[in-house]
Amino acid sequence: MGRRRVALTVGLALALNVTGCATWRPVEKERLASAMERRPNHVRVASQGATYELTKPGIGSDPLRGRIDGRDVAIPISAVDSLWIRQNNRKTTRLVAIIAVAMTAAFVVGAQSVNRDIP
């Protein structure tokens, strides 16, 4: 098995790991400060009929701060209708990682045995 195939297999496994193991959890406004202590990377905010996805969110005295498309924004907490925090599912992440390692090992072992059989 060539290095390229191993790299593609590992890359695919990592891509599935990153994309498939996160969920959006709703957060009540009253618990916003405690939820932000976990320092999430992404937050979805529904405010005045629109939904925004903030990256690098933080909370100061009142406004919820973050970045949208590279621009710094601040949304007053009173204007927030709903809020969701993106959380990684650790059990699923571990399971996908174990499967990816097992698949890669199986490909490598299979390729080595095929290469030995070829004269």
C-alpha positions as CSV (number, residue, x, y, z in Angstrom):
1,M,0.0,0.0,0.0
2,G,1.4,3.3,-1.0
3,R,1.9,6.2,1.3
4,R,-0.7,8.1,-0.7
5,R,-3.5,5.6,0.1
6,V,-2.6,5.5,3.8
7,A,-2.7,9.4,3.8
8,L,-6.0,9.4,2.1
9,T,-7.5,6.8,4.5
10,V,-6.3,8.7,7.5
11,G,-7.4,12.0,6.0
12,L,-10.9,10.6,5.4
13,A,-11.1,9.2,8.9
14,L,-10.1,12.5,10.4
15,A,-12.6,14.4,8.3
16,L,-15.4,12.1,9.4
17,N,-14.2,12.5,13.0
18,V,-14.3,16.3,12.9
19,T,-17.6,16.7,11.1
20,G,-19.6,14.0,12.7
21,C,-19.0,14.3,16.4
22,A,-20.5,17.7,17.4
23,T,-24.0,18.7,18.4
24,W,-25.7,22.0,19.0
25,R,-27.1,22.2,22.6
26,P,-29.7,24.8,23.5
27,V,-28.8,27.1,26.4
28,E,-31.2,29.2,28.5
29,K,-30.3,32.9,28.8
30,E,-30.1,32.5,32.5
31,R,-27.4,29.9,32.2
32,L,-25.4,31.7,29.5
33,A,-22.6,32.9,31.8
34,S,-22.0,29.4,33.1
35,A,-22.1,27.8,29.7
36,M,-19.6,30.3,28.4
37,E,-17.1,29.2,31.1
38,R,-16.6,26.0,29.0
39,R,-15.2,28.3,26.3
40,P,-17.0,27.0,23.2
41,N,-15.6,27.6,19.8
42,H,-19.0,28.2,18.1
43,V,-22.3,29.7,19.3
44,R,-25.5,30.1,17.3
45,V,-27.6,33.1,18.3
46,A,-31.2,33.8,17.3
47,S,-31.8,37.6,17.6
48,Q,-34.7,39.7,16.1
49,G,-35.7,37.0,13.6
50,A,-32.2,36.2,12.3
51,T,-29.8,33.5,13.3
52,Y,-26.0,34.1,13.5
53,E,-23.1,31.8,14.1
54,L,-20.4,33.4,16.2
55,T,-16.9,32.1,16.4
56,K,-14.6,32.8,19.3
57,P,-17.5,33.9,21.5
58,G,-17.1,35.5,24.8
59,I,-19.3,37.3,27.3
60,G,-18.3,40.5,29.2
61,S,-20.6,42.5,31.4
62,D,-23.6,42.4,29.0
63,P,-23.0,41.9,25.3
64,L,-22.3,38.6,23.8
65,R,-19.2,39.1,21.7
66,G,-17.8,37.1,18.9
67,R,-16.8,37.1,15.2
68,I,-19.0,36.7,12.1
69,D,-17.1,36.3,8.8
70,G,-14.0,37.8,10.4
71,R,-15.7,40.9,11.8
72,D,-16.1,41.5,15.6
73,V,-19.7,41.8,16.7
74,A,-21.5,42.4,20.0
75,I,-25.1,41.3,20.6
76,P,-26.8,42.6,23.7
77,I,-28.1,39.7,25.9
78,S,-31.5,41.3,26.0
79,A,-31.7,41.0,22.2
80,V,-30.9,37.2,22.3
81,D,-34.0,35.1,21.6
82,S,-32.4,31.7,21.6
83,L,-28.8,30.4,21.9
84,W,-27.1,27.1,21.1
85,I,-23.6,26.0,21.9
86,R,-21.6,23.6,19.8
87,Q,-20.3,20.7,21.9
88,N,-18.2,17.8,20.9
89,N,-19.5,14.3,21.7
90,R,-16.5,12.6,23.3
91,K,-17.9,9.1,23.1
92,T,-18.6,9.3,19.4
93,T,-15.3,11.0,18.8
94,R,-13.4,8.1,20.5
95,L,-15.4,5.5,18.7
96,V,-14.7,7.1,15.3
97,A,-11.0,7.4,16.1
98,I,-10.8,3.8,17.1
99,I,-12.5,2.7,14.0
100,A,-10.3,4.9,11.9
101,V,-7.1,3.4,13.4
102,A,-8.5,-0.1,13.0
103,M,-9.3,0.5,9.4
104,T,-5.9,2.0,8.7
105,A,-4.2,-1.0,10.4
106,A,-6.3,-3.4,8.4
107,F,-5.4,-1.7,5.1
108,V,-1.7,-1.7,6.0
109,V,-1.6,-5.4,7.0
110,G,-3.7,-6.3,4.0
111,A,-1.4,-4.4,1.6
112,Q,1.7,-6.0,3.2
113,S,0.3,-9.5,2.7
114,V,-0.6,-8.8,-0.9
115,N,2.9,-7.5,-1.6
116,R,4.4,-10.6,-0.2
117,D,2.4,-12.9,-2.5
118,I,3.4,-11.0,-5.7
119,P,6.6,-12.7,-7.2
